[in-house]
Amino acid sequence: MAKKFLYVVAIIIVLILVALIALNIWSKELTKLAFVPTVDFVEQSALEENAYHDPALWYSRPGIGTSDPARWQPAIRNQGRTLPTPADPKPADFAVFFVHPTSFIDRTKWNAPFGEPEAERIAKLYIRGMASPFNQAEEIWAPHYRQATMGAFLTDSAEAEMAMNAAYDDVLQAFEYFITSADADSPIVLVGHSQGSLHLLRLLKDRVADTDISDRVAAVYAVGWPISIEHDLPALGLPMCATADQYGCILSWSSFAEPADPSAVMDPYSQSIGFDGTMRASSKIACTNPLTGTFNGVAKAASNRGTLVPDGDLSKGDLVPNSVPARCDERGLLLIGDPPEMGSYVLPGNNYHVYDIPLFWRNTQYDVATRVDAWTAAR
């Protein structure tokens, strides 16, 4: 009986090892199988021209009040004690347009319908953690949009492209309402993460570059999406931020702990087409160091004013100062040293994608205040 039991244990161990080897070899294929829709793309009905006049189509906007997820404020933790959050920087008035990252993972549809409960819940958590560093703004606008499902980013199929175009159409329509509603005499700050940054960059290229709107931009935070210096940046109409007090410029970074394996990001990036119509290949990615507010650069953990360390379900968190360093490497990735304890949503390869903004929450809050004040002073 004991010998039979040992045989069973041995067989289970072998099966686990085989599964782990298969997952390692075929992880990309298995991920696609799990998340890429196998259904036909269904074209979305166009929104009414005045659709975004409806407050129900905004997670955040003026007048929402205490239910606005972007207005959440964390406490600060120091040496085991939770302290009241110190006084925020007080910049001049500005308005924020924030495009949330992917929160829809359903493989039965290419685009999220409005009101899908789980996608809405996750989107609010993302806004809480990623838009809240900008909560000194007079106005924060974060639209609902029929986002492309996560699987659309794991394939180069025509359906995936149509899903992204459909999501962008909603974002563009929301932006048009935002730009006419925000105070025309105040600067605007554009913020996105991941899928949100993809749509934000397209807005810059198609709607902001070479227009009067670009003069209103204090800063653009296009985080968690690679920007090719050679093939993308020239089409965006704004430069990367070279100094900490520069305005009218772009900040972007993608965070990896060490040792980093960015192949899941770099492989599709190198095979993708840039805004200039040519292959991005091995072109360098634009990297801002969020601890210094400069293009490239190195900073120790002592420069980190506060990392937003979330609780288990990402609904709350505390600011922990001096815990995470940052340096841009030769590829344009942001390396953050040894893996910090941020929770269970770290992606393979030590990819801290979900935490790109929370890692540098407090520095981002000061960064935007500095750039808004620089824009205001120049006027």
N, C-alpha and C positions, 0 to 999 in steps of 0.2 A: 504493500500500500504506500509506504514512504517512498519507494523507488518510483512508483507511478506518479506520485505527487511531484517529485523532482523533475520527471520528464515533462509534466505539464508546465511547471515553472520555466524550464529551459525553453520550451516551445514558445511561451508567452514572451520571454526575453528576446528570442530570435525575431518574433513578429514585430515587437516594438522597434528593434534595431533596423529591420527592413523598412518599417514605416518611416523612421527618422531619416534613413538614407534616401528613400524615395522623396520625402519632403524636401530634403536638401537639394536633390538633383532636379526635381520637377516642381519646385515651389512656385515658380512663375506660372507654369501651366495649370497647377492646381488652383492658384489664386484666380486666374482667369476663369476657370471652370466654376468657381464658387461665386464670382461676382459679375461677370460679363453677361448681360441679357442675351437670351437666344431668341427673343421675339422680334418681330418686325418693328421698325420705328413708326410711331404714330404721330403725325404732325399735330402740334398743339394749335388750338384755336387762338387767334390773335386777341389780345386784351383790348377792351374798350379804350379809346383815346385818353379818357380821363380816369382810367382805372386806379392810378396811384394817388388820386385825390382822396381815396378811401383810406382812413387811418388803419383799417383792418389789414391792409397789405404792407404794413410796416411793423417790424419788431421794435424799432426805436424811431421816434420822431418827436418833435415838440408837442407837448400836451398829453403824452401818455402817462406821465407821473411815476409813482413808485413801482409800477409793474415793468418799467423800462429796464431790460437786463443790462444795457450798457452803462447804467448809472450806479451799478453796484460798486462798492468800495471795500477792499480787503483791509484787515488789520496787519500790523507788522510784528514779526516774531524775532526776538533777540535774546540769545543765551537762555533759551528755554522758556522765556516769558512772552506773553502776547501783550503788546502795548497798543495804545490808540494810534491810528495812522497820523503821522505828523502832517503839518499844514502842507497842502498841495502848492505847487507853483501856481501863480495867478497871472496867466497871460491875458492879452487883449482878447476880445470876443472873436470866435471863429466857429465855423460849421464843419461837421465831419460827415462824409459819405462812406459807409462801411459795407463791404460785400463779404458775407460770411463764407466759410469753406464748405466742402461737401459734407452733408449730414444724412444723405439718402443712399442706402446701400442695397435697395431692392433690385433683384435681377429680373423681375417680371415687367418692368417699365424702364424706358430710357431716360425719362424725366420725372421728377417728383411732382405729383399733383399738389395744388394748394391745399393746406390743411391736413397733410399726412402726419398723423400724431407723433410717431417716433422721430421722423426727420425734423419736425418742429421743435420737439423737446431738445434734441441734440444741438440744433442751430442756436437755441437760446443759451445753452451752456457755452457754446463757442463765443457768442457775443459777450456773454458775461466775463469770460476770461480774456478775450482779445480786443474788444472795443472799449473796455473799461479804462485802460490807460489814457484814453482820450476824453475822459469824462469831465475835464475842465472846460470843454467846449460849451458854448452857449446853446448849440444845437447838435444833436447826433441823429443821423438818418441811416437806418439799416433796413433795406427792403426784404420782404418775402420775394422769392423768385423761383421759377420752376427749374431748379438746378438739374444738371446732368447727374445721373447716378454714378456711384464710384466706379463701377465696371467700365464706364465709358472712357476712363483714363488708362485702361489696361489693354486697349485694342486700338488699332488704327483703321477700323472699319468705317464705311460711309455712314452707318447708323450713329456711331459715336460722334462723328463730326456734326451731324445734323442735331444731335442732342445738345452739344455745346453751343451751336448757333442759336438754338431755341432758347436756351438759358440766357445767353447774351442779349437776346432781343428784350427779355423782361428787364434785365439790369439796365440796359440803355434807356428803356422807357421810364424806369424809376429815376435814373440820373437826370433825365430831362425835366422831370417834375422838381427834383431837388434843386437843380441849378437855377430854376426860376423862383423857387420859394425861399432859398437862403438869402440872407441880407447881402445885397449886392456890394455894400461898402466894407464887408468883412472878408477876411481870407477864408479859403476852403482847404480842407485836408482830406485827401482821398486814401482810404485804407482797405486792404484786402488781404486774405490769406488763402493759399492753395488755389482751389477753383475760383475763389473770389478774386485773387490776384490776376489770374488768367483773364477774367472779364475786365478787370480794372485796367490792365495793360492795353487791352484792345480798345477800351474807352479812350485812353490817352492817345493812341494812334489815330483812331477814327474820328473822335469828337472833340478832343482838347488841343492837340498839337496844331500850332499855327492859327489859333483862334483867340478871341478876347478872354476866353475862359482860362487859358494858361496863365494870364497875368494875375488871376485871382488865387492861384495855387500856392499855398505856403509850403506844402510838402506832400509827397506821395509815399505811402508805406505799402509796397507791393512785396509782401513777405511770403516765403514758402513756395515760390515759383521761380525757376531759373530764368534769368535775363542774360542773353548773350550780348557781351559788350560790342562785338563786331556786327552781329546780324539782327539784333533787336533794338538796341539803345538808340541808334540814329533816327529811328522812325517814331520815337516816343515824344520828341519835341522838348524834352527836359533832360538836363544832365543828371548824373549821379551826384549825390551830396559829397563834396570834397572836404568840407569843414563842418564843425559842429554848429556854427551859427549861420550857415547858408540857407537860403529859402528858395522856393521855386525849383526843387530838385527831388530826386528819387532815392529812397532807401530800400534795400532788399537783402535778405539773407536766408540761408537754409542751414539748420543746426544739426551737427553730428558730434556725438561723443567719440572718444578714441578708445580702442582702434576703430576707425570708421571704414565701413564698406558701403560706398555710395553707388554701387553698380546698378541698383534698382532705379536710381534717379538718372545717373549719367548715361546709361545705355540708351534709354528712349530719348533723352535729350540730344545725344549725338546723332540720332537718326531722324530728328525732327527738322521741320522747315522754319527758318526764322522769318521775321517780319519783312526782310528784304527779299524773300522768295528763294533763298539758297539754304543749303544744309548747314545746320549749326555745327555739326561735326565736333571737333575737340576745342572749339573756341571757348575762351575764358568766360566764366560766369561773373556777373557783377555782384560784388560782396560788400555790404556795409558792416562795419563793426558797431553793433548797437550800444556798446559800452563807451565808445569814443565819439560816435556820430560821424565817423569819417569813412571814406572809401578805403577798404583794406584796413590794415592796422592790427595791433596786438594790445590786449589789456588784461591785467590780472584780476582775480576774483574780488580784490579789494575795491575795484572800480565799480562793482555791481551794487547799485543802490537798493535793489530788492528783487528777488525772484519770487514769482507767485507760485508757491508750492500747493497744488490742489489736494483736496481730500479724495477719497476713493472714487466717488462718482462725479468728480469735477464740479460739483455744485457750489463748493466753498473753497477757501484757501487762505493762507497767510503769506505775507511778504517776508522773505528771509534774506537779509543783506549779506554781501561779501561771500557768496557761495559758488558762483559760476563764472569762470573766465571766458574769454573769447578771442579768437584770432582767425583771420581770413587766410586760407592756404592758397597754394599756387593755382588750384583749379577754380577758386572762387567759392569754395564751401566754407561755412563758419564752423570751426572746431571749438568744442567747449570743454576739452580736457577729459578727465575721468567721468564715467557716467554718473550724473547726479540722480538722486532719488526724487523722481517726479511722478511716479505712478506706473500703472501697467499698460500704458498706451504707447510705449516706445516701439517704433517699427524696426524690422530686421535691419542689420547693418549699423546699429547704434544711431538710427535716424530719429531725432527728437522733433520731427515735423509738427506733431500736435502741440508741442510746447514752444514753438518758435518765438512767439510774443511773450507768453508768461515767463520764460526764462529771463527776460530783460524788461519786466513790467514797469518797474519804477524808473529805469533809465529812459524808457520810451516816453513816459509821462513828462519827464524833464526835457527830453529832446524836442517834442512837439511844441512845448511852451516856448523854448528858445527860438525855434524857427518862426512861430507865429509872431513873436515880439520883433524879430528881425524884419519880417515882412511889413509889420505895422510901422516900425521906425523908418523904413525906406519910403513910406508914403507920406 
